[in-house]
Amino acid sequence: MSQFPGLSKLAYPLAFVRISSQEPIRIRAEIREPDIVVVLDPGLLGIVNVASGLKENGILIINTRRSFQDIGAEFKTKCKLAKVDATSIAREILGIPITNTTMIGALVRATGVVEL
């Protein structure tokens, strides 16, 4: 049994809507051409094409230790690539691999959606 409920379900691909203006979100369907993709679980890279449908010049943010050259060779799309070793950061600070807060920071940095 996991000491932290829900950790066994973290590897499932998950789609999220958007962070933008105050307009109401009226679409309740699969997002097929995202502007931004954030990958919290680096294990998904070998299983799912995380950049599938990513718009040209979109942003791909990955939690990984791998080099930019290694990651870039895997994807054939023209996109802005950002990476952070969120797992190591979380383990160092929290003692457990909860990466969501670190990845939100990477999202803010890569997109400028929030002024720092």
N, C-alpha and C positions, 0 to 999 in steps of 0.2 A: 504494500500500500504506500502511495506517495505521501511524504510528509506535507506536501503543499498541494491541496486539492486543485485539480484542473491542469496540473503540469503535464499529465499524460496526453492531453489533447492539444498541446501547443504546436504540434507539427502539421496540423491541418491547414491547407491553403485557405485564406480568408480574404474576401474583397470588402473594401470600405468605400464609402461614397465620396465625399469631397470636403475640402476646407476652403471656403471662399466667401463670397458676398452674403448679404442677408437674405437673398432670394430663397423662397421655400423650395425644398427638393421635392419634385413631383414624380420623378422617375423611380420606379421600384422594380428594376430589372438588372440583369447581369451587365456589368461594365465591360464592354468588349474592346474599347480603345481608350485606356486610361492615359492621363497626362503624367501621372506619377505612380511608380510601383515601389513599395517598401517591403523588403524581405527580412523578416526577423529571424527566421530559422535557416541557416546556411545549408542545412541538409536538403532543402527543397531544390537547390540548384541542380542536382543530378536527377531529380525526379520530375519536376515540372518546368516548362519553359516559362520562367517568370517574366520574360520580356515580351511574351506573345501579345500582339495587339498594341503594345506601347507606341504611342504616337511618335512620329519622327521629331527629334529634338526634345522628347520627353525626358523625365528624370527617373533613373533607376538607383535606388539606395539599398545597399546590401550589408547585412551583418556578416562580416567574414574577416579572416586573417590573410586571405589570398591577395596576391599582388594585382594592381590595376591591369597589367599586361595579361595575366592569367585569366582574369575575369572578362576583360574586353574581348579576348579571342573566342570566348564562349558565345557571345551574342553578336548577331549580324545586323542589329538595328543601330541607327544613328541616334544616340541619346547621351545625355549628361550622366556620367557614372560617378556615384559617391559611395564610399565604403567606410565602415567603422567596425572595429572589433568590439562590438557591444557586449558580447558574451564575457570576454576577459574583464572589461570594465565593471560589469555587473557582479561578477564573482569577486573581484577585488574589493568593491565597495559594500555589496550586500551579502556576499558569501554564497549566493545562489544565482543561477543563470536567468534572471528575469530581465529581459532586454528592452522592454517597451519604453521606459523613460529615456534611455540612452538613444533609442531610435527616433523618438519624437524630437530630441535635440538635433539629431542628424538631419531630420526632415526640415526643421526650422532653418538650419544652416544652409542646406542645399537649395532650398526654395526661396528663402527670404520672406516667407508668408507672415512672419512676425519680426518686427524690427527689434534688434538687440541693442 
